[in-house]
Amino acid sequence: MTAATDDAAGTGLSTPRRPAAEAPSDRDAFAEEFRRAHRRGLRRAAWLRALLNVTGILLFLAVWEAVPRLGTWVNPVLLPPPSAVFDSFVPMLLSGEIAANILASLRRAALGFAIATATGVTAGLLTARIGLLHHVSEPILHGFRSVPSIALVPLSVLWFGIGEGSKVALVAWGSFFPIWITTFIGVRDVPAAYLRSAACLGAGRLATLLLVVLPAALPMILAGLRQGIAVSLILLVAAELSGAREGVAYMMSTGHQMFRVDIMLIGLVLLGTFGFIADRLFVALIRRLFPWYTTAS
């Protein structure tokens, strides 16, 4: 026996024992159960949200269907019910007309938005980080930002013709400004403590830009991209109405010339569907790429 044991025995005191540490397997099981419960909660919330969304759509369609049929003050020719719109939609879908118009519009919107993203983010970074460039370009960029993009439709047709160039250019022009201004604000408002900390750790200009400035400005940049998606769809309609041979807005213009309100409503529904799906896909992509970034919707 050791001396410590003899002393304890001699004094009649027992040596206190440390509580046994919790087994690692128990901690892992508890953590896994917590993660499963959290995932179940997220799935339930997602299903509930989807159910509420579908309920809202069905209620809207039910009211729309009832108003032209029950309201004597509504002309069903000017506001056809959803059933009549659907009856016109099916033959157009089977003939391939809907698919061709959708692809043409999506191609223009995607190309214009891609150009706006590249130029807008680059311009926002440069104007926020280079003071001289900011002061030189400030009156020009803010002046053009105040000009409604739809006012440039005649000029875009004159400069680029009635082909794809004018439509892509108009979409890119209108989407550029929300992306640029949000990128500029996000980069400009990066806390100075972040920059000083990076400098103290020996980070160079490029490392500071890529590892400090861009992550800090990311929420504002993403907000600008999300707004740019909506703006691109708005300007897509204006661009296609100015002269096109295919596209959703062109289909609506054709329906207007033939006094086919049902075709015009089909176009409106398609545009609204584009916007909703594009926004949801953007949010899903952001959550996948940046799990730590949360959005309000």
C-alpha positions in Angstrom: 0.0 0.0 0.0 1.2 3.5 -0.7 1.8 6.2 1.9 -1.3 8.2 0.7 -3.4 5.1 1.3 -1.9 4.4 4.6 -2.6 8.0 5.7 -6.1 7.8 4.5 -6.7 4.5 6.3 -5.0 5.9 9.4 -7.2 8.9 9.6 -10.4 7.0 8.8 -11.1 9.0 5.7 -11.8 7.5 2.3 -10.2 9.0 -0.8 -12.9 10.6 -2.9 -13.4 9.1 -6.3 -13.9 11.2 -9.4 -17.2 10.6 -11.2 -16.7 8.4 -14.2 -16.6 10.4 -17.5 -19.6 10.0 -19.8 -18.9 7.4 -22.4 -18.1 8.9 -25.8 -20.7 6.6 -27.4 -23.4 8.2 -25.2 -22.4 11.7 -26.2 -22.3 10.8 -29.9 -25.7 9.1 -29.7 -27.2 12.2 -28.0 -25.7 14.5 -30.6 -27.0 12.3 -33.5 -30.5 12.3 -31.9 -30.4 16.0 -31.6 -29.4 16.4 -35.3 -32.2 14.1 -36.4 -34.8 16.0 -34.3 -33.5 19.2 -35.8 -33.8 17.9 -39.4 -37.3 16.6 -38.7 -38.3 20.0 -37.5 -36.9 21.6 -40.6 -38.7 19.1 -42.8 -42.0 19.7 -41.0 -41.6 23.4 -41.4 -40.8 23.1 -45.1 -43.9 20.9 -45.7 -46.1 23.3 -43.7 -44.8 26.2 -45.8 -45.4 24.3 -49.0 -48.9 23.4 -47.9 -49.7 27.0 -47.1 -48.3 28.1 -50.5 -50.5 25.6 -52.3 -53.5 26.7 -50.3 -52.9 30.3 -51.2 -52.7 29.4 -54.9 -55.9 27.3 -54.7 -57.8 30.1 -53.0 -56.6 32.6 -55.6 -57.7 30.3 -58.4 -61.1 29.7 -56.7 -61.8 33.4 -56.4 -60.6 34.0 -59.9 -62.9 31.3 -61.2 -65.9 32.5 -59.3 -65.7 36.2 -60.1 -66.3 36.0 -63.9 -69.0 33.3 -63.4 -70.9 34.9 -60.5 -70.3 38.5 -61.0 -72.6 40.2 -63.5 -70.4 43.3 -63.5 -67.4 41.3 -65.0 -67.1 40.6 -68.7 -65.8 37.0 -69.0 -64.3 37.9 -72.4 -62.0 40.5 -70.7 -61.4 38.3 -67.6 -61.7 34.7 -68.6 -61.8 32.2 -65.7 -58.8 29.9 -65.1 -60.6 26.9 -66.7 -60.9 28.8 -70.0 -57.2 29.9 -69.8 -56.2 26.3 -69.1 -58.2 25.1 -72.1 -56.2 27.5 -74.3 -53.0 26.6 -72.6 -53.1 22.9 -73.4 -53.1 23.1 -77.2 -50.3 25.6 -77.1 -48.3 23.4 -74.9 -48.8 20.3 -77.0 -47.9 22.2 -80.2 -44.6 23.2 -78.7 -45.3 26.9 -78.9 -45.1 27.4 -75.1 -41.8 25.6 -74.8 -40.2 27.6 -77.7 -41.3 30.9 -76.2 -40.1 29.9 -72.7 -36.7 28.8 -73.9 -36.2 32.0 -75.9 -37.1 34.2 -72.9 -35.0 32.3 -70.4 -32.0 32.4 -72.8 -32.2 36.2 -73.0 -32.8 36.7 -69.3 -30.0 34.3 -68.3 -27.4 35.8 -70.7 -28.3 39.4 -69.7 -28.2 38.6 -66.0 -24.8 36.8 -66.3 -23.3 39.9 -68.0 -24.8 42.2 -65.3 -23.5 40.0 -62.5 -19.9 40.0 -63.9 -19.8 43.7 -64.6 -21.8 44.8 -61.6 -19.8 42.9 -59.0 -16.5 44.0 -60.6 -17.6 47.6 -60.8 -18.8 47.5 -57.2 -15.5 46.1 -55.9 -13.4 48.6 -57.8 -15.4 51.7 -57.0 -15.5 50.8 -53.3 -11.8 50.0 -53.0 -10.3 52.6 -55.2 -11.3 56.1 -54.0 -10.1 57.9 -57.2 -12.2 55.6 -59.4 -15.2 56.1 -57.2 -15.1 59.9 -57.3 -14.6 59.9 -61.1 -17.4 57.5 -61.9 -19.9 58.5 -59.2 -21.8 61.2 -61.2 -21.9 59.0 -64.3 -23.1 55.8 -62.7 -25.6 57.5 -60.4 -26.8 59.6 -63.2 -27.4 56.6 -65.5 -29.0 54.7 -62.5 -31.6 57.4 -62.3 -32.6 56.9 -65.9 -35.5 54.4 -66.3 -34.2 51.4 -68.3 -37.4 51.2 -70.3 -36.5 54.6 -71.7 -33.5 53.0 -73.5 -35.6 50.6 -75.5 -35.6 52.8 -78.7 -31.9 53.3 -78.4 -31.1 49.7 -77.9 -33.1 48.8 -81.0 -31.3 51.4 -83.0 -27.9 50.4 -81.8 -28.2 46.6 -81.7 -31.1 46.0 -84.1 -34.2 43.9 -83.4 -32.3 40.7 -82.9 -31.0 39.2 -79.6 -28.4 41.8 -79.0 -30.8 44.6 -78.1 -32.8 42.4 -75.7 -29.8 41.0 -73.9 -28.2 44.5 -73.7 -31.3 46.0 -72.1 -31.6 43.2 -69.6 -27.9 43.5 -68.7 -28.2 47.3 -68.4 -31.1 47.2 -66.0 -29.8 44.4 -63.9 -26.4 46.0 -63.6 -27.3 48.8 -61.3 -28.9 47.0 -58.3 -26.0 44.5 -58.4 -23.4 47.3 -58.6 -24.9 49.5 -55.8 -25.3 46.7 -53.3 -21.8 45.4 -54.0 -20.4 48.9 -53.6 -22.3 49.4 -50.3 -21.3 46.0 -49.0 -17.6 46.4 -49.8 -17.5 50.0 -48.6 -19.1 49.2 -45.2 -16.7 46.3 -44.3 -15.7 47.0 -40.6 -12.3 48.6 -40.3 -11.5 46.2 -37.5 -11.6 43.3 -40.1 -9.1 45.1 -42.3 -6.8 46.1 -39.5 -6.8 42.5 -38.2 -6.0 41.1 -41.6 -3.1 43.7 -42.0 -1.7 42.7 -38.6 -1.7 39.0 -39.6 0.3 39.9 -42.7 -2.4 39.6 -45.3 -1.7 41.2 -48.7 -4.2 43.2 -50.8 -5.4 40.2 -52.7 -5.7 38.0 -49.7 -7.6 40.7 -47.8 -9.9 41.2 -50.8 -10.7 37.5 -51.2 -10.7 36.3 -47.6 -12.0 39.3 -45.7 -13.7 41.9 -47.9 -15.8 39.6 -50.1 -17.1 37.3 -47.3 -18.0 40.4 -45.2 -19.8 42.0 -48.2 -21.5 38.8 -49.3 -24.9 39.4 -47.8 -25.2 42.7 -49.7 -23.9 41.2 -52.9 -26.5 38.3 -52.7 -29.3 40.8 -52.0 -28.3 42.7 -55.2 -28.2 39.5 -57.2 -31.6 38.5 -56.0 -33.0 41.9 -56.9 -31.3 41.7 -60.3 -33.1 38.5 -61.1 -36.5 40.3 -60.7 -35.3 43.3 -62.7 -34.1 41.1 -65.5 -37.6 39.6 -65.9 -39.2 43.1 -65.9 -36.9 44.4 -68.6 -37.2 41.1 -70.6 -40.9 42.0 -71.2 -40.0 45.5 -72.3 -37.3 44.2 -74.6 -39.5 41.6 -76.2 -42.4 43.9 -76.7 -40.1 46.3 -78.6 -39.7 43.8 -81.4 -39.3 40.0 -81.3 -40.2 36.9 -83.1 -40.5 34.6 -80.1 -40.7 34.8 -76.4 -43.3 35.0 -73.6 -43.9 38.8 -74.0 -44.0 38.4 -77.8 -46.8 35.8 -77.2 -48.6 38.3 -75.0 -48.3 40.9 -77.7 -49.7 38.5 -80.3 -52.6 37.8 -78.0 -53.2 41.5 -77.6 -53.4 42.0 -81.4 -55.9 39.2 -81.8 -57.9 40.3 -78.7 -57.1 37.0 -77.0 -57.1 37.8 -73.3 -56.6 34.2 -72.4 -53.2 34.1 -74.2 -52.2 37.3 -72.5 -53.1 35.8 -69.1 -51.1 32.7 -70.0 -48.1 35.0 -70.5 -48.6 36.7 -67.2 -48.8 33.4 -65.4 -45.7 32.2 -67.0 -43.8 35.3 -66.1 -44.9 35.1 -62.5 -43.9 31.4 -62.4 -40.5 32.3 -63.8 -39.9 34.9 -61.1 -41.1 32.6 -58.3 -39.0 29.6 -59.5 -35.9 31.7 -60.1 -36.1 33.2 -56.7 -36.6 29.9 -55.0 -33.7 28.3 -56.9 -31.5 31.2 -56.0 -32.3 30.9 -52.3 -31.8 27.1 -52.4 -28.4 27.6 -54.2 -27.3 30.1 -51.6 -28.2 27.8 -48.7 -26.3 25.0 -50.3 -23.2 27.1 -51.1 -23.2 29.2 -47.9 -25.0 27.2 -45.1 -24.1 30.0 -42.6 -26.0 32.6 -44.6 -29.7 32.9 -43.8 -32.4 34.8 -45.7 -35.6 36.2 -44.5 -37.6 34.1 -46.9 
